[in-house]
Amino acid sequence: MGLLLGWPDLGVALFLAYILGAIVSVHLLISKKAKRGAQIAFGTFLSLTTVITLLFGDQLLHWYLGLFNFI
């Protein structure tokens, strides 16, 4: 993943994977399809966000940094 994306996009992909994983986990807990302590594969989120970052990484990074006036 790191070799494929490079430094700035790797951070974007990891951040997206954490956020997406948290959203799916909370949804599963609320809908009672998973119990606390259940294990959810994180590799799925890493793979999905790698593809998203390959397609839209620069736009996502500029949008996110623009929220905090870093650009």
N, CA, C and O atoms as a Maestro MAE file, in Angstrom:
{
 s_m_m2io_version
 :::
 2.0.0
}

f_m_ct {
 s_m_title
 :::
 protein
 m_atom[284] {
  # First column is atom index #
  i_m_mmod_type
  r_m_x_coord
  r_m_y_coord
  r_m_z_coord
  i_m_residue_number
  s_m_chain_name
  s_m_pdb_residue_name
  s_m_pdb_atom_name
  i_m_atomic_number
  :::
  1 25 0.835 -1.191 0.000 1 A "MET " " N  " 7
  2 3 0.000 0.000 0.000 1 A "MET " " CA " 6
  3 2 0.875 1.248 0.000 1 A "MET " " C  " 6
  4 15 0.619 2.196 -0.742 1 A "MET " " O  " 8
  5 25 1.898 1.239 0.831 2 A "GLY " " N  " 7
  6 3 2.791 2.386 0.898 2 A "GLY " " CA " 6
  7 2 3.588 2.588 -0.377 2 A "GLY " " C  " 6
  8 15 3.801 3.721 -0.807 2 A "GLY " " O  " 8
  9 25 4.030 1.490 -0.984 3 A "LEU " " N  " 7
  10 3 4.778 1.609 -2.234 3 A "LEU " " CA " 6
  11 2 3.882 2.060 -3.373 3 A "LEU " " C  " 6
  12 15 4.322 2.785 -4.265 3 A "LEU " " O  " 8
  13 25 2.658 1.645 -3.348 4 A "LEU " " N  " 7
  14 3 1.725 1.986 -4.410 4 A "LEU " " CA " 6
  15 2 1.277 3.447 -4.334 4 A "LEU " " C  " 6
  16 15 1.158 4.117 -5.360 4 A "LEU " " O  " 8
  17 25 1.030 3.940 -3.116 5 A "LEU " " N  " 7
  18 3 0.457 5.279 -2.956 5 A "LEU " " CA " 6
  19 2 1.490 6.379 -2.743 5 A "LEU " " C  " 6
  20 15 1.308 7.490 -3.242 5 A "LEU " " O  " 8
  21 25 2.556 6.101 -2.025 6 A "GLY " " N  " 7
  22 3 3.506 7.156 -1.683 6 A "GLY " " CA " 6
  23 2 3.083 7.852 -0.391 6 A "GLY " " C  " 6
  24 15 2.027 7.562 0.170 6 A "GLY " " O  " 8
  25 25 3.930 8.776 0.070 7 A "TRP " " N  " 7
  26 3 3.725 9.335 1.408 7 A "TRP " " CA " 6
  27 2 2.426 10.103 1.610 7 A "TRP " " C  " 6
  28 15 1.656 9.680 2.472 7 A "TRP " " O  " 8
  29 25 2.106 11.161 0.923 8 A "PRO " " N  " 7
  30 3 0.910 11.903 1.318 8 A "PRO " " CA " 6
  31 2 -0.370 11.083 1.148 8 A "PRO " " C  " 6
  32 15 -1.279 11.155 1.975 8 A "PRO " " O  " 8
  33 25 -0.429 10.313 0.078 9 A "ASP " " N  " 7
  34 3 -1.644 9.539 -0.176 9 A "ASP " " CA " 6
  35 2 -1.789 8.362 0.784 9 A "ASP " " C  " 6
  36 15 -2.906 7.909 1.034 9 A "ASP " " O  " 8
  37 25 -0.689 7.863 1.319 10 A "LEU " " N  " 7
  38 3 -0.767 6.794 2.305 10 A "LEU " " CA " 6
  39 2 -1.496 7.279 3.558 10 A "LEU " " C  " 6
  40 15 -2.313 6.551 4.121 10 A "LEU " " O  " 8
  41 25 -1.209 8.479 3.985 11 A "GLY " " N  " 7
  42 3 -1.911 9.050 5.135 11 A "GLY " " CA " 6
  43 2 -3.394 9.220 4.870 11 A "GLY " " C  " 6
  44 15 -4.219 8.982 5.752 11 A "GLY " " O  " 8
  45 25 -3.734 9.630 3.660 12 A "VAL " " N  " 7
  46 3 -5.149 9.783 3.284 12 A "VAL " " CA " 6
  47 2 -5.844 8.433 3.339 12 A "VAL " " C  " 6
  48 15 -6.938 8.321 3.892 12 A "VAL " " O  " 8
  49 25 -5.220 7.406 2.771 13 A "ALA " " N  " 7
  50 3 -5.837 6.078 2.734 13 A "ALA " " CA " 6
  51 2 -6.007 5.507 4.142 13 A "ALA " " C  " 6
  52 15 -7.050 4.929 4.449 13 A "ALA " " O  " 8
  53 25 -5.006 5.660 4.995 14 A "LEU " " N  " 7
  54 3 -5.122 5.153 6.365 14 A "LEU " " CA " 6
  55 2 -6.205 5.890 7.147 14 A "LEU " " C  " 6
  56 15 -6.986 5.275 7.873 14 A "LEU " " O  " 8
  57 25 -6.245 7.202 6.995 15 A "PHE " " N  " 7
  58 3 -7.265 7.989 7.674 15 A "PHE " " CA " 6
  59 2 -8.665 7.568 7.227 15 A "PHE " " C  " 6
  60 15 -9.561 7.391 8.052 15 A "PHE " " O  " 8
  61 25 -8.844 7.409 5.916 16 A "LEU " " N  " 7
  62 3 -10.138 6.970 5.397 16 A "LEU " " CA " 6
  63 2 -10.501 5.569 5.889 16 A "LEU " " C  " 6
  64 15 -11.661 5.297 6.198 16 A "LEU " " O  " 8
  65 25 -9.511 4.685 5.960 17 A "ALA " " N  " 7
  66 3 -9.772 3.325 6.433 17 A "ALA " " CA " 6
  67 2 -10.239 3.332 7.887 17 A "ALA " " C  " 6
  68 15 -11.156 2.595 8.248 17 A "ALA " " O  " 8
  69 25 -9.612 4.160 8.718 18 A "TYR " " N  " 7
  70 3 -10.032 4.250 10.119 18 A "TYR " " CA " 6
  71 2 -11.460 4.793 10.231 18 A "TYR " " C  " 6
  72 15 -12.274 4.269 10.992 18 A "TYR " " O  " 8
  73 25 -11.747 5.833 9.477 19 A "ILE " " N  " 7
  74 3 -13.078 6.441 9.528 19 A "ILE " " CA " 6
  75 2 -14.129 5.476 9.007 19 A "ILE " " C  " 6
  76 15 -15.169 5.289 9.639 19 A "ILE " " O  " 8
  77 25 -13.865 4.858 7.852 20 A "LEU " " N  " 7
  78 3 -14.821 3.920 7.274 20 A "LEU " " CA " 6
  79 2 -15.029 2.710 8.176 20 A "LEU " " C  " 6
  80 15 -16.157 2.247 8.339 20 A "LEU " " O  " 8
  81 25 -13.965 2.200 8.756 21 A "GLY " " N  " 7
  82 3 -14.070 1.082 9.684 21 A "GLY " " CA " 6
  83 2 -14.890 1.435 10.918 21 A "GLY " " C  " 6
  84 15 -15.678 0.620 11.397 21 A "GLY " " O  " 8
  85 25 -14.708 2.632 11.427 22 A "ALA " " N  " 7
  86 3 -15.474 3.073 12.588 22 A "ALA " " CA " 6
  87 2 -16.954 3.210 12.250 22 A "ALA " " C  " 6
  88 15 -17.812 2.810 13.037 22 A "ALA " " O  " 8
  89 25 -17.257 3.775 11.082 23 A "ILE " " N  " 7
  90 3 -18.656 3.945 10.680 23 A "ILE " " CA " 6
  91 2 -19.341 2.594 10.526 23 A "ILE " " C  " 6
  92 15 -20.457 2.403 11.010 23 A "ILE " " O  " 8
  93 25 -18.683 1.660 9.859 24 A "VAL " " N  " 7
  94 3 -19.271 0.331 9.672 24 A "VAL " " CA " 6
  95 2 -19.423 -0.384 11.012 24 A "VAL " " C  " 6
  96 15 -20.441 -1.034 11.250 24 A "VAL " " O  " 8
  97 25 -18.436 -0.274 11.880 25 A "SER " " N  " 7
  98 3 -18.507 -0.921 13.187 25 A "SER " " CA " 6
  99 2 -19.643 -0.374 14.028 25 A "SER " " C  " 6
  100 15 -20.377 -1.140 14.652 25 A "SER " " O  " 8
  101 25 -19.799 0.933 14.054 26 A "VAL " " N  " 7
  102 3 -20.890 1.541 14.819 26 A "VAL " " CA " 6
  103 2 -22.234 1.121 14.241 26 A "VAL " " C  " 6
  104 15 -23.174 0.845 14.987 26 A "VAL " " O  " 8
  105 25 -22.327 1.073 12.920 27 A "HIS " " N  " 7
  106 3 -23.574 0.633 12.284 27 A "HIS " " CA " 6
  107 2 -23.902 -0.817 12.672 27 A "HIS " " C  " 6
  108 15 -25.053 -1.131 12.975 27 A "HIS " " O  " 8
  109 25 -22.906 -1.688 12.663 28 A "LEU " " N  " 7
  110 3 -23.135 -3.080 13.042 28 A "LEU " " CA " 6
  111 2 -23.539 -3.211 14.507 28 A "LEU " " C  " 6
  112 15 -24.374 -4.047 14.849 28 A "LEU " " O  " 8
  113 25 -22.950 -2.389 15.368 29 A "LEU " " N  " 7
  114 3 -23.322 -2.428 16.785 29 A "LEU " " CA " 6
  115 2 -24.743 -1.914 17.013 29 A "LEU " " C  " 6
  116 15 -25.500 -2.497 17.790 29 A "LEU " " O  " 8
  117 25 -25.102 -0.831 16.341 30 A "ILE " " N  " 7
  118 3 -26.444 -0.267 16.506 30 A "ILE " " CA " 6
  119 2 -27.507 -1.210 15.968 30 A "ILE " " C  " 6
  120 15 -28.569 -1.365 16.572 30 A "ILE " " O  " 8
  121 25 -27.224 -1.842 14.830 31 A "SER " " N  " 7
  122 3 -28.205 -2.756 14.240 31 A "SER " " CA " 6
  123 2 -28.171 -4.138 14.897 31 A "SER " " C  " 6
  124 15 -28.926 -5.030 14.509 31 A "SER " " O  " 8
  125 25 -27.301 -4.314 15.885 32 A "LYS " " N  " 7
  126 3 -27.157 -5.552 16.654 32 A "LYS " " CA " 6
  127 2 -26.785 -6.750 15.784 32 A "LYS " " C  " 6
  128 15 -27.146 -7.887 16.085 32 A "LYS " " O  " 8
  129 25 -26.061 -6.478 14.708 33 A "LYS " " N  " 7
  130 3 -25.536 -7.566 13.880 33 A "LYS " " CA " 6
  131 2 -24.174 -8.028 14.381 33 A "LYS " " C  " 6
  132 15 -23.676 -9.077 13.974 33 A "LYS " " O  " 8
  133 25 -23.580 -7.239 15.263 34 A "ALA " " N  " 7
  134 3 -22.315 -7.607 15.889 34 A "ALA " " CA " 6
  135 2 -22.374 -7.192 17.353 34 A "ALA " " C  " 6
  136 15 -23.034 -6.217 17.711 34 A "ALA " " O  " 8
  137 25 -21.677 -7.943 18.187 35 A "LYS " " N  " 7
  138 3 -21.621 -7.622 19.611 35 A "LYS " " CA " 6
  139 2 -20.295 -6.947 19.922 35 A "LYS " " C  " 6
  140 15 -19.346 -7.024 19.142 35 A "LYS " " O  " 8
  141 25 -20.242 -6.290 21.064 36 A "ARG " " N  " 7
  142 3 -18.982 -5.678 21.481 36 A "ARG " " CA " 6
  143 2 -17.919 -6.745 21.590 36 A "ARG " " C  " 6
  144 15 -18.172 -7.835 22.103 36 A "ARG " " O  " 8
  145 25 -16.753 -6.441 21.119 37 A "GLY " " N  " 7
  146 3 -15.651 -7.391 21.138 37 A "GLY " " CA " 6
  147 2 -15.571 -8.244 19.885 37 A "GLY " " C  " 6
  148 15 -14.624 -9.013 19.720 37 A "GLY " " O  " 8
  149 25 -16.552 -8.118 19.000 38 A "ALA " " N  " 7
  150 3 -16.507 -8.862 17.743 38 A "ALA " " CA " 6
  151 2 -15.370 -8.334 16.882 38 A "ALA " " C  " 6
  152 15 -15.075 -7.139 16.896 38 A "ALA " " O  " 8
  153 25 -14.741 -9.216 16.143 39 A "GLN " " N  " 7
  154 3 -13.626 -8.817 15.292 39 A "GLN " " CA " 6
  155 2 -14.123 -8.567 13.878 39 A "GLN " " C  " 6
  156 15 -14.888 -9.353 13.318 39 A "GLN " " O  " 8
  157 25 -13.670 -7.459 13.317 40 A "ILE " " N  " 7
  158 3 -14.017 -7.093 11.951 40 A "ILE " " CA " 6
  159 2 -12.705 -6.956 11.181 40 A "ILE " " C  " 6
  160 15 -11.769 -6.297 11.634 40 A "ILE " " O  " 8
  161 25 -12.654 -7.589 10.012 41 A "ALA " " N  " 7
  162 3 -11.424 -7.562 9.208 41 A "ALA " " CA " 6
  163 2 -11.126 -6.137 8.741 41 A "ALA " " C  " 6
  164 15 -11.970 -5.496 8.114 41 A "ALA " " O  " 8
  165 25 -9.928 -5.646 9.048 42 A "PHE " " N  " 7
  166 3 -9.538 -4.288 8.690 42 A "PHE " " CA " 6
  167 2 -8.948 -4.219 7.289 42 A "PHE " " C  " 6
  168 15 -8.929 -3.150 6.680 42 A "PHE " " O  " 8
  169 25 -8.468 -5.343 6.772 43 A "GLY " " N  " 7
  170 3 -7.869 -5.378 5.450 43 A "GLY " " CA " 6
  171 2 -8.836 -4.973 4.352 43 A "GLY " " C  " 6
  172 15 -8.429 -4.398 3.342 43 A "GLY " " O  " 8
  173 25 -10.107 -5.267 4.543 44 A "THR " " N  " 7
  174 3 -11.126 -4.874 3.580 44 A "THR " " CA " 6
  175 2 -11.180 -3.361 3.447 44 A "THR " " C  " 6
  176 15 -11.257 -2.833 2.337 44 A "THR " " O  " 8
  177 25 -11.142 -2.676 4.553 45 A "PHE " " N  " 7
  178 3 -11.187 -1.216 4.546 45 A "PHE " " CA " 6
  179 2 -9.910 -0.627 3.951 45 A "PHE " " C  " 6
  180 15 -9.957 0.379 3.244 45 A "PHE " " O  " 8
  181 25 -8.769 -1.256 4.239 46 A "LEU " " N  " 7
  182 3 -7.505 -0.796 3.661 46 A "LEU " " CA " 6
  183 2 -7.516 -0.938 2.139 46 A "LEU " " C  " 6
  184 15 -7.072 -0.040 1.425 46 A "LEU " " O  " 8
  185 25 -8.020 -2.060 1.651 47 A "SER " " N  " 7
  186 3 -8.078 -2.278 0.203 47 A "SER " " CA " 6
  187 2 -9.010 -1.289 -0.471 47 A "SER " " C  " 6
  188 15 -8.668 -0.705 -1.499 47 A "SER " " O  " 8
  189 25 -10.181 -1.102 0.106 48 A "LEU " " N  " 7
  190 3 -11.153 -0.183 -0.473 48 A "LEU " " CA " 6
  191 2 -10.630 1.246 -0.498 48 A "LEU " " C  " 6
  192 15 -10.771 1.942 -1.504 48 A "LEU " " O  " 8
  193 25 -10.039 1.680 0.584 49 A "THR " " N  " 7
  194 3 -9.558 3.060 0.625 49 A "THR " " CA " 6
  195 2 -8.295 3.261 -0.212 49 A "THR " " C  " 6
  196 15 -8.006 4.384 -0.628 49 A "THR " " O  " 8
  197 25 -7.541 2.192 -0.465 50 A "THR " " N  " 7
  198 3 -6.412 2.306 -1.389 50 A "THR " " CA " 6
  199 2 -6.915 2.637 -2.787 50 A "THR " " C  " 6
  200 15 -6.354 3.499 -3.465 50 A "THR " " O  " 8
  201 25 -7.968 1.956 -3.218 51 A "VAL " " N  " 7
  202 3 -8.540 2.230 -4.538 51 A "VAL " " CA " 6
  203 2 -9.140 3.633 -4.584 51 A "VAL " " C  " 6
  204 15 -8.948 4.359 -5.559 51 A "VAL " " O  " 8
  205 25 -9.860 4.014 -3.541 52 A "ILE " " N  " 7
  206 3 -10.450 5.360 -3.496 52 A "ILE " " CA " 6
  207 2 -9.354 6.418 -3.547 52 A "ILE " " C  " 6
  208 15 -9.493 7.429 -4.235 52 A "ILE " " O  " 8
  209 25 -8.269 6.186 -2.823 53 A "THR " " N  " 7
  210 3 -7.171 7.149 -2.791 53 A "THR " " CA " 6
  211 2 -6.443 7.212 -4.130 53 A "THR " " C  " 6
  212 15 -6.007 8.285 -4.545 53 A "THR " " O  " 8
  213 25 -6.309 6.089 -4.799 54 A "LEU " " N  " 7
  214 3 -5.704 6.117 -6.135 54 A "LEU " " CA " 6
  215 2 -6.526 6.980 -7.082 54 A "LEU " " C  " 6
  216 15 -5.965 7.676 -7.928 54 A "LEU " " O  " 8
  217 25 -7.842 6.942 -6.949 55 A "LEU " " N  " 7
  218 3 -8.714 7.688 -7.845 55 A "LEU " " CA " 6
  219 2 -8.888 9.151 -7.432 55 A "LEU " " C  " 6
  220 15 -8.878 10.045 -8.278 55 A "LEU " " O  " 8
  221 25 -9.047 9.391 -6.129 56 A "PHE " " N  " 7
  222 3 -9.419 10.722 -5.650 56 A "PHE " " CA " 6
  223 2 -8.524 11.253 -4.541 56 A "PHE " " C  " 6
  224 15 -8.938 12.156 -3.814 56 A "PHE " " O  " 8
  225 25 -7.319 10.732 -4.385 57 A "GLY " " N  " 7
  226 3 -6.459 11.083 -3.259 57 A "GLY " " CA " 6
  227 2 -6.111 12.557 -3.166 57 A "GLY " " C  " 6
  228 15 -6.220 13.151 -2.093 57 A "GLY " " O  " 8
  229 25 -5.700 13.150 -4.262 58 A "ASP " " N  " 7
  230 3 -5.308 14.566 -4.235 58 A "ASP " " CA " 6
  231 2 -6.491 15.468 -3.905 58 A "ASP " " C  " 6
  232 15 -6.356 16.416 -3.131 58 A "ASP " " O  " 8
  233 25 -7.638 15.178 -4.486 59 A "GLN " " N  " 7
  234 3 -8.828 15.988 -4.213 59 A "GLN " " CA " 6
  235 2 -9.240 15.867 -2.746 59 A "GLN " " C  " 6
  236 15 -9.606 16.862 -2.120 59 A "GLN " " O  " 8
  237 25 -9.181 14.645 -2.194 60 A "LEU " " N  " 7
  238 3 -9.547 14.456 -0.790 60 A "LEU " " CA " 6
  239 2 -8.578 15.166 0.137 60 A "LEU " " C  " 6
  240 15 -8.993 15.779 1.121 60 A "LEU " " O  " 8
  241 25 -7.293 15.090 -0.168 61 A "LEU " " N  " 7
  242 3 -6.289 15.749 0.672 61 A "LEU " " CA " 6
  243 2 -6.458 17.263 0.650 61 A "LEU " " C  " 6
  244 15 -6.400 17.902 1.701 61 A "LEU " " O  " 8
  245 25 -6.664 17.846 -0.521 62 A "HIS " " N  " 7
  246 3 -6.855 19.292 -0.612 62 A "HIS " " CA " 6
  247 2 -8.152 19.724 0.069 62 A "HIS " " C  " 6
  248 15 -8.195 20.772 0.712 62 A "HIS " " O  " 8
  249 25 -9.198 18.930 -0.069 63 A "TRP " " N  " 7
  250 3 -10.463 19.259 0.598 63 A "TRP " " CA " 6
  251 2 -10.286 19.248 2.114 63 A "TRP " " C  " 6
  252 15 -10.723 20.171 2.801 63 A "TRP " " O  " 8
  253 25 -9.644 18.200 2.633 64 A "TYR " " N  " 7
  254 3 -9.485 18.069 4.082 64 A "TYR " " CA " 6
  255 2 -8.583 19.160 4.647 64 A "TYR " " C  " 6
  256 15 -8.905 19.750 5.679 64 A "TYR " " O  " 8
  257 25 -7.478 19.433 4.000 65 A "LEU " " N  " 7
  258 3 -6.593 20.495 4.479 65 A "LEU " " CA " 6
  259 2 -7.246 21.865 4.346 65 A "LEU " " C  " 6
  260 15 -6.976 22.763 5.144 65 A "LEU " " O  " 8
  261 25 -8.099 22.028 3.346 66 A "GLY " " N  " 7
  262 3 -8.826 23.284 3.175 66 A "GLY " " CA " 6
  263 2 -9.804 23.560 4.301 66 A "GLY " " C  " 6
  264 15 -10.123 24.716 4.578 66 A "GLY " " O  " 8
  265 25 -10.286 22.502 4.960 67 A "LEU " " N  " 7
  266 3 -11.192 22.687 6.101 67 A "LEU " " CA " 6
  267 2 -10.520 23.443 7.243 67 A "LEU " " C  " 6
  268 15 -11.178 24.173 7.984 67 A "LEU " " O  " 8
  269 25 -9.218 23.266 7.379 68 A "PHE " " N  " 7
  270 3 -8.470 23.868 8.482 68 A "PHE " " CA " 6
  271 2 -7.577 25.005 8.007 68 A "PHE " " C  " 6
  272 15 -6.677 25.428 8.733 68 A "PHE " " O  " 8
  273 25 -7.814 25.507 6.795 69 A "ASN " " N  " 7
  274 3 -7.079 26.622 6.210 69 A "ASN " " CA " 6
  275 2 -5.569 26.379 6.119 69 A "ASN " " C  " 6
  276 15 -4.776 27.305 6.290 69 A "ASN " " O  " 8
  277 25 -5.177 25.131 5.850 70 A "PHE " " N  " 7
  278 3 -3.760 24.823 5.640 70 A "PHE " " CA " 6
  279 2 -3.354 25.088 4.191 70 A "PHE " " C  " 6
  280 15 -2.165 25.109 3.876 70 A "PHE " " O  " 8
  281 25 -4.309 25.284 3.329 71 A "ILE " " N  " 7
  282 3 -3.999 25.521 1.908 71 A "ILE " " CA " 6
  283 2 -4.341 26.955 1.576 71 A "ILE " " C  " 6
  284 15 -4.163 27.383 0.435 71 A "ILE " " O  " 8
  :::
 }
 m_bond[283] {
  # First column is bond index #
  i_m_from
  i_m_to
  i_m_order
  :::
  1 1 2 1
  2 2 3 1
  3 3 4 2
  4 3 5 1
  5 5 6 1
  6 6 7 1
  7 7 8 2
  8 7 9 1
  9 9 10 1
  10 10 11 1
  11 11 12 2
  12 11 13 1
  13 13 14 1
  14 14 15 1
  15 15 16 2
  16 15 17 1
  17 17 18 1
  18 18 19 1
  19 19 20 2
  20 19 21 1
  21 21 22 1
  22 22 23 1
  23 23 24 2
  24 23 25 1
  25 25 26 1
  26 26 27 1
  27 27 28 2
  28 27 29 1
  29 29 30 1
  30 30 31 1
  31 31 32 2
  32 31 33 1
  33 33 34 1
  34 34 35 1
  35 35 36 2
  36 35 37 1
  37 37 38 1
  38 38 39 1
  39 39 40 2
  40 39 41 1
  41 41 42 1
  42 42 43 1
  43 43 44 2
  44 43 45 1
  45 45 46 1
  46 46 47 1
  47 47 48 2
  48 47 49 1
  49 49 50 1
  50 50 51 1
  51 51 52 2
  52 51 53 1
  53 53 54 1
  54 54 55 1
  55 55 56 2
  56 55 57 1
  57 57 58 1
  58 58 59 1
  59 59 60 2
  60 59 61 1
  61 61 62 1
  62 62 63 1
  63 63 64 2
  64 63 65 1
  65 65 66 1
  66 66 67 1
  67 67 68 2
  68 67 69 1
  69 69 70 1
  70 70 71 1
  71 71 72 2
  72 71 73 1
  73 73 74 1
  74 74 75 1
  75 75 76 2
  76 75 77 1
  77 77 78 1
  78 78 79 1
  79 79 80 2
  80 79 81 1
  81 81 82 1
  82 82 83 1
  83 83 84 2
  84 83 85 1
  85 85 86 1
  86 86 87 1
  87 87 88 2
  88 87 89 1
  89 89 90 1
  90 90 91 1
  91 91 92 2
  92 91 93 1
  93 93 94 1
  94 94 95 1
  95 95 96 2
  96 95 97 1
  97 97 98 1
  98 98 99 1
  99 99 100 2
  100 99 101 1
  101 101 102 1
  102 102 103 1
  103 103 104 2
  104 103 105 1
  105 105 106 1
  106 106 107 1
  107 107 108 2
  108 107 109 1
  109 109 110 1
  110 110 111 1
  111 111 112 2
  112 111 113 1
  113 113 114 1
  114 114 115 1
  115 115 116 2
  116 115 117 1
  117 117 118 1
  118 118 119 1
  119 119 120 2
  120 119 121 1
  121 121 122 1
  122 122 123 1
  123 123 124 2
  124 123 125 1
  125 125 126 1
  126 126 127 1
  127 127 128 2
  128 127 129 1
  129 129 130 1
  130 130 131 1
  131 131 132 2
  132 131 133 1
  133 133 134 1
  134 134 135 1
  135 135 136 2
  136 135 137 1
  137 137 138 1
  138 138 139 1
  139 139 140 2
  140 139 141 1
  141 141 142 1
  142 142 143 1
  143 143 144 2
  144 143 145 1
  145 145 146 1
  146 146 147 1
  147 147 148 2
  148 147 149 1
  149 149 150 1
  150 150 151 1
  151 151 152 2
  152 151 153 1
  153 153 154 1
  154 154 155 1
  155 155 156 2
  156 155 157 1
  157 157 158 1
  158 158 159 1
  159 159 160 2
  160 159 161 1
  161 161 162 1
  162 162 163 1
  163 163 164 2
  164 163 165 1
  165 165 166 1
  166 166 167 1
  167 167 168 2
  168 167 169 1
  169 169 170 1
  170 170 171 1
  171 171 172 2
  172 171 173 1
  173 173 174 1
  174 174 175 1
  175 175 176 2
  176 175 177 1
  177 177 178 1
  178 178 179 1
  179 179 180 2
  180 179 181 1
  181 181 182 1
  182 182 183 1
  183 183 184 2
  184 183 185 1
  185 185 186 1
  186 186 187 1
  187 187 188 2
  188 187 189 1
  189 189 190 1
  190 190 191 1
  191 191 192 2
  192 191 193 1
  193 193 194 1
  194 194 195 1
  195 195 196 2
  196 195 197 1
  197 197 198 1
  198 198 199 1
  199 199 200 2
  200 199 201 1
  201 201 202 1
  202 202 203 1
  203 203 204 2
  204 203 205 1
  205 205 206 1
  206 206 207 1
  207 207 208 2
  208 207 209 1
  209 209 210 1
  210 210 211 1
  211 211 212 2
  212 211 213 1
  213 213 214 1
  214 214 215 1
  215 215 216 2
  216 215 217 1
  217 217 218 1
  218 218 219 1
  219 219 220 2
  220 219 221 1
  221 221 222 1
  222 222 223 1
  223 223 224 2
  224 223 225 1
  225 225 226 1
  226 226 227 1
  227 227 228 2
  228 227 229 1
  229 229 230 1
  230 230 231 1
  231 231 232 2
  232 231 233 1
  233 233 234 1
  234 234 235 1
  235 235 236 2
  236 235 237 1
  237 237 238 1
  238 238 239 1
  239 239 240 2
  240 239 241 1
  241 241 242 1
  242 242 243 1
  243 243 244 2
  244 243 245 1
  245 245 246 1
  246 246 247 1
  247 247 248 2
  248 247 249 1
  249 249 250 1
  250 250 251 1
  251 251 252 2
  252 251 253 1
  253 253 254 1
  254 254 255 1
  255 255 256 2
  256 255 257 1
  257 257 258 1
  258 258 259 1
  259 259 260 2
  260 259 261 1
  261 261 262 1
  262 262 263 1
  263 263 264 2
  264 263 265 1
  265 265 266 1
  266 266 267 1
  267 267 268 2
  268 267 269 1
  269 269 270 1
  270 270 271 1
  271 271 272 2
  272 271 273 1
  273 273 274 1
  274 274 275 1
  275 275 276 2
  276 275 277 1
  277 277 278 1
  278 278 279 1
  279 279 280 2
  280 279 281 1
  281 281 282 1
  282 282 283 1
  283 283 284 2
  :::
 }
}
